[in-house]
């Protein structure tokens, strides 16, 4: 009987070891497939011309004429005018390829800069469906040459009230490629930027100004507006990152796209994903972006709630916060895998130091915005501001620090939840400018802000601006020496 037990135990151990070995082999296979996919994209899709798409691997396309086309081999290219949609695939069990595809979208970039249009890389299980009917799509023109009859201002928009970007002396040659809807302003190319000039002060050196197309806020080229759906990575392949769409603008241009009915403007590199609970995540890797009325700095992300039909916003954008270590961990291999030759420039992922520097810059400006209160003048508030935490806020015992206001008889710390409402207020004496708070008491969520008020006999002398902080989801042991804030770990990509 004893020998039988030994045999059963050994058999179980063999099965366990086989399972572990199989898992390791699967991971090795996944890694090899992913590496090969990047190589195919980098080799086959470098130098992709404007208004076209390129097959990297594991991708398919739907065409307007109903055909399958030739979008099936690494390096295959098709014009966007022939496409209805593009689908890239997850690394499913038994699959020998992982989905990657590249699109070069004209968007609002002038035709003269067509080789600098938007670059879009589909990664993993991503579906893009063109939302611009061919009959309504804007077709860029090469433009005509115009010259100012008098020294004229080049403005950011077709209005005399718009910001002046530059001045054009008499005789300056400018390429005009469109008119505003009223027909009294011309869009012109100023170096690698667009600007507007009054039609009244220019003459055509060649061509007809009246023949130029109309350009306004509703103008969209093919694939400048699209419906995006991202799925989940396949089970059993730890190497596969989450599905995502990487978009990169030339850099000098303030690019505009419409994704699932939401307008997004950006001048650098952004990453999109909407695989969780009808929530579209916008991550900014470099430059800046705006979506849902919220500005997103480099190294931050924003969640945009979508309607059940995946087309249009369902409420306000939420959860503006820095990217965390988990997100940085899977974005970094993507940045390493995609060659800069495929894009306008190599991808970079903001480091923790980059994010903290941005937070300190933003919060330093916000915290320094002191507002006078009823007891104004009874305390010296020149140096009064929050000093820590300025980035992450640990779950549990957390020291808060501020630079004091001479003459204050007390201070009040105000902590706000993600909805902007006061979560708690704490009064303390003036003998110290630090106070330890248990952040477990603030309920759920990760996004908070705080401010401090200087009091004189219970009346507010001055209030600081709010500082945004991210609370960890797990407790930490935090030292109160030096006021060094803990770093945010917040939530993972799939959990936000």
C-alpha positions in Angstrom: 0.0 0.0 0.0 2.8 2.3 0.8 4.5 1.7 -2.5 1.2 2.5 -4.3 1.0 5.9 -2.5 4.6 6.7 -3.5 3.7 5.8 -7.2 0.7 8.1 -7.1 2.6 11.0 -5.5 5.4 10.6 -8.1 2.9 10.5 -10.9 1.3 13.8 -9.6 4.7 15.4 -9.4 5.4 14.4 -13.0 2.1 15.9 -14.2 2.9 19.1 -12.3 6.4 19.3 -13.8 5.0 18.7 -17.3 2.5 21.5 -16.7 5.3 23.9 -15.6 7.5 22.9 -18.5 4.6 23.3 -20.9 3.9 26.8 -19.5 7.6 27.8 -19.8 7.6 26.5 -23.4 4.5 28.4 -24.2 6.0 31.6 -22.8 9.1 31.1 -24.8 7.0 30.5 -27.9 5.0 33.7 -27.2 8.1 35.7 -26.8 9.5 34.4 -30.1 6.3 35.2 -31.9 6.0 38.7 -30.5 9.7 39.4 -31.3 9.1 38.2 -34.9 6.0 40.3 -35.2 7.9 43.5 -34.3 10.7 42.6 -36.8 8.1 42.1 -39.6 6.5 45.5 -38.8 9.8 47.3 -38.6 11.1 45.8 -41.9 7.9 45.8 -44.0 6.3 49.1 -42.9 9.1 51.6 -42.6 8.6 54.6 -44.9 4.8 54.0 -45.3 3.4 56.7 -47.6 0.5 58.9 -46.4 -3.1 57.8 -46.5 -2.3 54.1 -46.5 -2.1 51.1 -44.3 0.5 48.4 -43.9 0.3 44.8 -42.7 2.7 43.8 -40.0 1.5 40.4 -38.9 -1.7 38.8 -37.6 -4.0 41.3 -39.3 -6.9 41.4 -41.7 -8.9 44.1 -43.5 -12.4 44.8 -44.7 -12.6 46.6 -48.0 -15.3 48.9 -49.3 -15.8 46.8 -52.4 -16.3 43.7 -50.3 -13.1 42.0 -51.4 -10.4 40.5 -49.2 -7.6 42.3 -51.0 -3.9 41.4 -50.5 -3.6 42.7 -46.9 -2.2 39.4 -45.7 1.6 39.4 -45.9 4.2 41.4 -44.0 4.7 44.7 -45.9 1.4 44.6 -47.9 0.1 48.1 -48.3 -3.3 49.4 -49.3 -4.7 53.0 -49.6 -7.1 54.1 -46.9 -9.6 55.0 -49.7 -10.1 51.2 -50.2 -10.5 50.3 -46.5 -13.5 50.0 -44.3 -11.7 48.6 -41.3 -8.6 46.8 -40.0 -8.4 44.1 -37.4 -5.4 42.8 -35.6 -5.4 39.6 -33.5 -4.5 38.5 -30.0 -2.0 35.7 -29.6 -4.5 32.9 -29.2 -3.5 29.4 -28.3 -2.0 27.6 -31.3 -1.6 30.9 -33.2 1.7 31.5 -35.0 1.3 35.2 -35.4 0.5 38.3 -33.2 -1.4 41.2 -34.6 0.4 44.4 -35.6 -0.6 46.9 -38.3 0.4 50.5 -39.2 -1.8 53.2 -40.6 -0.6 56.6 -41.9 -3.6 59.0 -41.6 -3.7 62.4 -43.2 -5.9 63.9 -40.5 -5.6 67.7 -40.3 -2.0 67.7 -41.6 -1.5 69.6 -44.8 -0.8 67.6 -47.9 2.6 69.4 -48.2 3.4 67.5 -45.0 1.7 64.3 -46.0 4.8 62.2 -45.1 4.4 63.6 -41.6 0.7 62.6 -41.1 -0.4 60.7 -38.1 1.0 57.2 -37.5 -1.2 54.7 -35.8 0.0 51.2 -34.7 -2.6 48.5 -33.8 -1.2 46.2 -31.2 -2.9 42.9 -30.2 -6.6 42.5 -30.4 -7.7 45.9 -32.0 -10.4 46.7 -34.4 -10.6 50.1 -36.2 -13.7 50.9 -38.3 -13.6 54.0 -40.5 -16.3 56.5 -39.4 -15.8 59.0 -42.3 -18.1 58.1 -45.3 -16.1 58.3 -48.5 -18.7 60.8 -49.9 -18.0 63.2 -46.9 -14.3 62.7 -46.5 -12.1 65.7 -47.0 -9.6 65.4 -49.8 -6.5 67.5 -49.2 -5.1 69.5 -52.0 -1.5 70.4 -52.8 -2.5 74.1 -52.4 -1.6 77.3 -54.2 1.0 80.0 -53.6 -0.2 83.3 -52.2 1.6 86.4 -51.1 0.6 89.2 -48.7 0.0 92.6 -50.3 0.8 94.2 -46.9 2.6 93.0 -43.8 0.1 90.6 -42.3 -0.4 88.5 -39.2 -0.6 84.7 -39.3 -3.1 83.6 -36.6 -4.0 80.4 -34.9 -7.6 80.5 -36.0 -9.6 82.3 -38.7 -10.4 85.3 -36.5 -8.9 88.7 -35.8 -9.1 87.8 -32.1 -7.0 84.6 -32.5 -3.5 84.4 -31.3 -0.8 85.8 -33.6 1.7 83.1 -34.4 4.0 85.0 -36.8 4.1 88.0 -39.1 4.4 87.7 -42.9 6.2 90.6 -44.7 5.0 91.8 -48.1 5.9 89.3 -50.8 6.3 86.3 -48.5 5.3 83.1 -50.4 2.9 81.0 -48.5 1.2 77.7 -49.5 -2.6 78.0 -49.0 -4.6 74.7 -48.9 -8.1 75.7 -47.7 -10.7 78.3 -46.8 -12.8 78.7 -43.7 -16.5 78.2 -44.0 -17.1 81.9 -44.5 -14.5 82.0 -47.2 -12.7 85.1 -45.8 -9.7 83.4 -44.2 -7.0 81.1 -45.8 -5.2 78.3 -44.1 -1.5 78.5 -44.9 1.6 76.5 -44.2 4.1 78.4 -42.1 7.2 76.2 -41.9 5.8 73.0 -40.5 2.8 74.6 -38.7 -0.6 75.7 -40.0 -1.9 79.2 -39.6 -4.6 81.5 -40.9 -4.4 84.7 -42.9 -7.1 87.1 -44.0 -8.1 86.7 -47.6 -8.4 90.4 -48.0 -4.6 91.0 -47.6 -3.3 88.3 -50.0 -3.1 87.6 -53.7 -2.7 84.3 -55.5 0.7 84.0 -57.3 -0.7 81.0 -59.1 -4.0 79.2 -59.1 -7.5 80.3 -57.9 -8.2 81.0 -54.2 -11.9 80.3 -54.7 -11.1 76.8 -55.8 -9.6 75.8 -52.5 -11.7 73.4 -50.3 -13.4 74.4 -47.1 -11.7 73.5 -43.8 -13.7 73.8 -40.6 -14.1 71.9 -37.3 -16.2 69.2 -38.9 -13.6 68.4 -41.7 -12.3 64.9 -41.4 -10.1 62.8 -43.8 -10.5 59.0 -44.1 -9.7 57.3 -40.8 -9.4 60.6 -38.9 -12.6 59.6 -37.2 -13.0 55.9 -36.3 -14.6 53.4 -34.0 -12.1 51.5 -31.9 -12.6 48.2 -30.0 -9.7 46.6 -28.1 -9.9 43.1 -26.6 -8.0 41.2 -24.0 -4.7 39.3 -24.3 -4.9 35.6 -24.8 -4.7 33.4 -21.7 -1.5 31.4 -21.2 0.8 34.0 -22.7 2.4 36.1 -20.1 4.6 37.9 -22.7 1.6 39.4 -24.5 0.8 43.0 -23.5 -2.7 44.5 -23.4 -4.3 45.4 -26.7 -3.7 49.1 -27.5 -3.6 51.7 -30.3 -0.5 53.9 -30.4 -0.9 57.2 -32.2 1.9 59.6 -32.9 1.7 63.2 -34.4 4.5 64.8 -36.2 5.2 66.9 -33.2 4.9 70.4 -34.5 1.2 69.8 -35.4 -1.7 69.9 -33.0 -3.4 66.8 -34.4 -7.1 66.1 -34.1 -8.8 62.7 -34.2 -12.3 61.5 -33.3 -12.4 58.1 -31.5 -15.7 56.6 -30.7 -17.3 60.0 -31.0 -14.8 61.7 -28.7 -12.5 64.4 -30.1 -8.9 64.1 -29.0 -6.2 66.7 -29.7 -2.5 65.9 -29.2 0.9 67.0 -30.3 3.0 64.0 -29.3 2.3 60.3 -28.7 -0.8 58.8 -27.1 -2.0 55.3 -26.3 -5.7 54.2 -26.4 -7.5 51.2 -24.9 -11.2 50.6 -24.3 -11.3 46.9 -23.3 -12.8 47.5 -19.8 -16.4 48.5 -18.9 -17.0 50.9 -21.8 -14.2 53.1 -20.5 -11.6 54.5 -23.0 -8.2 55.1 -21.4 -6.0 57.8 -22.9 -2.3 57.7 -22.0 0.1 60.4 -23.0 3.7 59.3 -23.5 5.1 62.6 -24.8 3.8 66.0 -25.6 0.3 66.7 -24.4 -3.3 66.0 -25.2 -6.8 67.1 -24.4 -10.0 65.0 -24.3 -13.4 65.4 -22.8 -12.4 69.0 -21.8 -9.5 67.8 -19.7 -5.8 68.5 -20.5 -3.5 65.5 -20.1 0.2 66.1 -19.5 3.0 63.7 -20.4 3.1 60.6 -18.2 -0.6 60.9 -17.2 -3.7 59.0 -18.2 -7.4 59.8 -18.3 -10.5 57.7 -18.4 -13.4 58.6 -20.7 -16.7 56.8 -20.1 -18.4 55.7 -23.3 -22.0 55.0 -24.1 -23.2 51.4 -24.3 -23.0 51.6 -28.1 -19.4 52.6 -27.8 -20.0 55.9 -29.6 -19.9 59.1 -27.6 -19.2 60.1 -24.0 -21.4 59.0 -21.2 -20.7 61.5 -18.5 -17.5 63.4 -17.6 -13.9 62.2 -18.0 -12.5 60.9 -14.7 -9.4 59.5 -13.1 -6.7 61.9 -14.3 -3.5 60.4 -12.7 0.1 59.5 -13.4 0.9 56.2 -15.0 2.1 53.6 -12.5 4.8 51.0 -12.4 2.6 48.2 -13.8 1.6 50.3 -16.9 5.2 51.4 -17.4 6.3 47.7 -17.3 4.2 46.7 -20.3 4.6 50.0 -22.3 8.4 49.8 -22.2 8.7 46.6 -24.3 6.3 48.1 -26.8 8.5 51.2 -27.0 11.6 49.0 -27.5 9.9 46.8 -30.1 8.6 49.4 -32.5 11.4 51.0 -34.5 11.7 54.8 -34.8 11.8 54.2 -38.6 8.2 53.1 -38.6 7.1 56.2 -36.7 8.3 59.8 -36.7 10.5 59.2 -33.7 11.3 56.4 -31.3 8.8 55.8 -28.5 9.7 56.7 -25.0 7.9 55.9 -21.8 8.1 58.5 -19.0 10.1 57.3 -16.1 8.9 57.6 -12.5 11.3 60.5 -12.1 9.8 62.2 -15.2 6.3 61.8 -13.8 7.3 63.1 -10.4 9.0 66.1 -11.9 5.8 66.9 -13.9 3.7 66.4 -10.7 6.0 68.7 -8.7 5.8 71.3 -11.5 2.0 71.2 -11.7 1.5 71.0 -8.0 4.1 73.6 -7.2 2.2 76.0 -9.3 -1.2 75.0 -7.9 -0.1 74.9 -4.3 1.5 78.3 -4.5 -1.8 79.9 -5.5 -2.7 81.4 -2.1 -6.1 82.9 -1.7 -6.8 85.5 1.0 -9.5 84.8 3.7 -11.4 86.9 6.2 -8.4 87.3 8.4 -6.2 88.4 5.6 -3.2 90.5 6.7 -3.1 89.0 10.2 -0.6 86.3 9.0 2.3 86.5 6.6 1.3 84.1 3.8 4.2 84.9 1.3 5.8 81.5 1.7 2.7 79.5 2.7 2.1 76.4 0.6 1.8 72.6 0.8 5.1 70.8 0.4 4.3 67.0 0.8 2.8 64.8 -0.4 3.1 66.2 -3.9 2.8 62.8 -5.8 1.7 59.6 -4.2 -0.3 59.3 -1.0 0.2 55.9 0.9 -2.8 53.9 2.2 -2.4 54.2 5.9 -0.3 56.5 8.1 0.8 59.5 6.0 2.6 62.7 7.2 1.5 66.0 5.5 3.8 68.9 5.4 3.5 72.6 4.6 5.5 75.8 4.8 3.9 77.9 7.5 2.5 81.4 7.7 4.0 83.6 10.4 1.3 84.9 12.8 -1.0 82.0 12.2 -2.6 80.5 15.4 -3.6 77.2 13.8 -3.9 75.3 10.5 -6.6 73.3 8.8 -5.9 70.4 6.4 -8.6 69.8 3.8 -8.7 66.5 1.9 -10.9 66.1 -1.2 -12.2 63.0 -2.9 -12.1 62.2 -6.6 -15.5 64.0 -6.9 -13.9 67.2 -5.6 -16.0 67.2 -2.4 -14.3 67.5 1.0 -13.6 64.1 2.4 -12.4 65.4 5.8 -11.0 68.5 7.4 -8.5 68.5 10.3 -7.6 71.4 12.5 -4.3 71.5 14.3 -2.2 74.0 16.3 0.4 76.4 15.0 3.3 74.8 16.9 4.1 72.5 14.0 3.7 72.5 10.2 3.2 68.7 9.9 0.3 66.4 10.7 0.0 62.6 10.4 -3.2 61.3 8.8 -4.6 57.8 8.5 -5.7 57.8 4.8 -7.6 54.5 5.3 -10.5 56.7 6.5 -11.2 58.3 3.2 -13.3 55.5 1.6 -12.5 54.0 -1.8 -10.7 55.3 -4.8 -7.2 56.4 -5.6 -7.5 60.0 -6.7 -7.5 62.7 -4.0 -6.3 66.3 -3.5 -5.5 68.4 -0.5 -5.0 71.9 0.6 -4.1 73.7 3.8 -5.5 76.9 5.4 -3.7 79.3 7.8 -6.0 80.3 10.7 -5.9 83.3 13.0 -8.2 82.8 16.0 -10.3 80.4 14.0 -10.6 82.7 11.0 -9.0 81.9 7.6 -6.1 84.2 6.8 -5.1 82.4 3.6 -5.8 79.2 1.7 -3.4 77.3 -0.5 -4.2 75.8 -3.9 -5.1 72.1 -4.2 -2.5 69.5 -4.7 -3.5 66.3 -6.6 -2.2 63.0 -5.1 -2.7 59.3 -5.9 -3.4 57.0 -3.0 -1.9 53.5 -3.1 -4.3 50.5 -3.0 -2.1 48.7 -0.6 -0.7 49.8 2.8 2.9 50.8 3.1 5.3 51.5 5.9 6.1 55.2 5.5 8.9 57.1 7.2 8.1 60.6 8.3 11.7 61.7 8.0 12.3 64.4 5.4 8.7 64.4 4.1 9.5 62.2 1.1 6.2 61.1 -0.5 5.6 57.5 -1.3 5.3 56.7 -5.0 2.0 55.8 -6.6 1.2 52.2 -7.4 -2.5 52.8 -8.0 -4.1 50.2 -10.3 -3.2 48.0 -13.2 -4.2 48.7 -16.8 -7.0 46.2 -16.8 -8.3 47.4 -13.5 -8.7 51.1 -14.2 
